Amino acid sequence: MKTIPVAQLQSFVAEIFTKAGCSAAEGKRIAHYLTQANLVGHDSHGVIRVPRYVEALKAGTVLADQTIDKVIDTPVLAVVDGKYGFGQTVTPQAVQLGIDKAKQSGVAVIALRHSGHLGRAGDWAEMAAAAGLISIHFVNVAGSLLVAPFGGVERRISTAPFCVGVPMPNGQQALILDFATALVAEGKVLVASNGGKKVPDNAMIELDGRMSGDPTTLYGPIAGTSARLPQNGKGAIRTFGEHKGSGLAFMCEILGGALTGGGTCGPGPRQLANGMLSIYMSPDFFGSDHAYAEEARNYIEFFKSAKPATPGGEVLIPGETEARNRADRTKNGVPLQDDTWAAIQAAAKSVGAEITTTQI
Ligand SMILES: NC(=O)c1ccc[n+]([C@@H]2O[C@H](COP(=O)([O-])OP(=O)(O)OC[C@H]3O[C@@H](n4cnc5c(N)ncnc54)[C@H](O)[C@@H]3O)[C@@H](O)[C@H]2O)c1
């Protein structure tokens, strides 16, 4: 295990992407969002993704420095095409469009198609919340079959995250609910395969219906830092919340995939890309002078006051775990498994990026 100060990790990752062919601004942007995911504790969406992103750039399945195309643009609705640009570049452009429209009209719907991996959906709800907006996001992954629907064992869904963000005035932490509809995100299985935190014993299902927490269910046999390829495994991740999570995942495919025009996860071979259907709302248009925030504060207190289910336990609100991790890791650094670090270094070497002493 290695623990790296976030600024140093960020500058190293930025250099990798700049050497790999991105502009310096894009390299910094990718490094910013990947390290943010590590900071909030979602290592599955952090720098562990560097080798895959570098491979995708080399293979031409993700493109450097893209600008979204507006396919449809009305005062309250836009359909935009990310043209397979990095999610960290094209998604904030789509979110900014939603922010601008919702500030004008009170509400806006933005359908984003063909975005490269957009990382943690919570980043986009945080961006909207920082601009004072509520947002709801239905996300899917075209071309990514990883999850079995409730009642089935074969892969029919992507890990399809769902996210809601609510700003709170006076500098109070925004409320951010952000999760994969899969019982665990694929990246969590990836982290476990590198010797990181294990996934629950019922996170996956084998073709014969047996529950599994073993990463080989998803990736097949695993050796050292070899690429973890979901197509090599026979099993599937399960959805959370039985039929309810499976139903929410289904709607992420329909709204994030079908409605945006990016396509659902399958069937048949499709280019890997995120789709995101987002709804933005401005509390300024709800006519109560932000009375919701006072009611929300009272409710948070009431919610958290429930007697803990286990001695010493605690009731947390959406986003609380991430805020605590951010405070801790900003101060103490980002822990990385040895295999993760070795794979990042190998990716760096492949594009001629050097770790300098001012970095790590
Ligand atoms: N881009 C993509 O294609 C893609 C696909 C899947 C997932 N993701 C991302 O993966 C990330 C991780 O998803 P996940 O499903 O593993 O997250 P998770 O299971 O850790 O759930 C996170 C959510 O649960 C809340 N939470 C955590 N612990 C809690 C507790 N003890 N009590 C109450 N609430 C608690 C968090 O505040 C957060 O809102 C997300 O950021 C998601 O957007 C992205």
The ligand as a Gaussian input file, in Angstrom:
#p B3LYP/6-31G(d) Opt

LIG

0 1
 N      -19.672000       6.410000     -15.027000
 C      -20.217000       5.241000     -14.880000
 O      -20.503000       4.574000     -15.860000
 C      -20.513000       4.700000     -13.515000
 C      -21.108000       3.439000     -13.414000
 C      -21.387000       2.955000     -12.138000
 C      -21.075000       3.689000     -11.010000
 N      -20.497000       4.922000     -11.151000
 C      -20.125000       5.691000      -9.960000
 O      -19.562000       4.819000      -9.005000
 C      -19.599000       5.466000      -7.739000
 C      -19.764000       4.454000      -6.661000
 O      -21.064000       3.864000      -6.698000
 P      -21.488000       2.794000      -5.593000
 O      -22.776000       2.207000      -5.966000
 O      -20.343000       1.872000      -5.375000
 O      -21.627000       3.726000      -4.310000
 P      -21.981000       3.298000      -2.809000
 O      -22.552000       1.926000      -2.743000
 O      -20.782000       3.605000      -1.975000
 O      -23.151000       4.312000      -2.424000
 C      -22.857000       5.660000      -2.373000
 C      -24.072000       6.431000      -1.896000
 O      -24.553000       5.917000      -0.648000
 C      -24.347000       6.883000       0.396000
 N      -23.873000       6.142000       1.594000
 C      -22.715000       5.484000       1.712000
 N      -22.623000       4.908000       2.920000
 C      -23.764000       5.238000       3.602000
 C      -24.266000       4.941000       4.908000
 N      -23.564000       4.197000       5.777000
 N      -25.469000       5.430000       5.248000
 C      -26.175000       6.161000       4.366000
 N      -25.758000       6.490000       3.114000
 C      -24.563000       6.016000       2.735000
 C      -23.318000       7.844000      -0.123000
 O      -23.411000       9.116000       0.489000
 C      -23.678000       7.872000      -1.608000
 O      -24.765000       8.722000      -1.881000
 C      -20.688000       6.507000      -7.860000
 O      -20.051000       7.773000      -7.790000
 C      -21.288000       6.292000      -9.241000
 O      -21.716000       7.468000      -9.881000
 C      -20.218000       5.430000     -12.380000

